[in-house]
């Protein structure tokens, strides 16, 4: 059984009446372990945050918030009909520097612990595979974690989450250039991709000038990183169609 060290965070509240745990949300901390733990357990910060679990690079698991409580990890977020994903989710933070000059792959012990923990949570709360998501999936205009270095294929191969690509390893890239990516897409292709992304669960914010691009970036990093450098509408639509057949 996976060992979990209890270090309570004061940053939580009650879940709203009628809500139940339906999502598992994966994050990176974008800093080292000491700072990660401090941020997630600091009750005096102006911007108090937390997660239910934190996993360090050695695979050690830290339990910070009781599962029945609402941790503050997702912020403004949405998926399908759900708004404010904190109310319906468990959040897991992974110690990782994130994007930038110090970005690196997640360690194998860390991934193994994440898979074991996820399987336990999925079994106990009957979480659907398609509701195992990254922070970027539910908040694509604000967040990019767990990033394109995160191995969603390894997770899916172990029975955690959904992944339909055959790419052997995830790709690590910075944010995409929207003009370069979409300049060859027709308006009809953009409209159809947007429709399919919405059908899968992504929620578009019509007030954001970036439009399709942040949502497409989140989708590519999660479901088809082999297309993230030069995505074309045909490839993206093919992956979306395979995903939608699973619903």
C-alpha positions, 0 to 999 in steps of 0.5 A: 500500500502506498505510504502517505505522509500527513501534513495538513494544510489550512487552505480548504473549505466545505464542498457545496451541497450536492457536489461529489468527487468526479474529477482527478486534476493533475498539476505541476508546482513549478518550483522545488519541494520545499517551496511547493510545500510552503505554498500549499500549506501557507495559511497567511498568504494573500493567495491561499492555495492547496491540493489534496496530495503532493508528490515529490520527485522521489515518489514520496506522497504527502496528504495535505487536505482531507479528500472530503474537503474542497482544496483550492487548486483549480481556480476559475475552471470548467469542463463540460457542464461543470463550473468551478472544478474544485467543488467536484475534484481531487487535486494532485500536485507534482513537484516539477519545475514546469516550462522554461529553461529548467524544464525536465521530465517527471521522474519514474518514482514520481509517476509510479506513485501518481499511478498507484495513488490515482488507481486508489482514488479512481476505485474509491470514487468511481472516477471516469477515465475521461475525467482525469485531466490536467490543470490546462484542460480545465483552465486553458486560458490561464494554465499549461500544467502539467505540460507537454513533458507529462507522460499521459501515455504511461498513465493510460497504459497503466489504466489511468485516464484516456490516451489514443495516440501511439507516440512513444514519448511526450514532447517538451515545447514552450507555448505555441505560436498561434499565427504559425499554427493556424495560418493554414487552417480554413475557417471551416476547419477551425470551426469543426475542431472547436466543435469537437473540442467542446464536445469532448469537454473543453469550455471556450471563453468567448471573452478571451481574444486568444480564442481557439489557440489555448484550448488547442494547445492544452488538447495537443499537450494532453492527447497528441503531443506528436502533433504539437509542433506542426498540428494540422486540422486533419490529424487533430480531427482524427484524434478527436473523433477517436476520443469522442467514440469513447464517450 
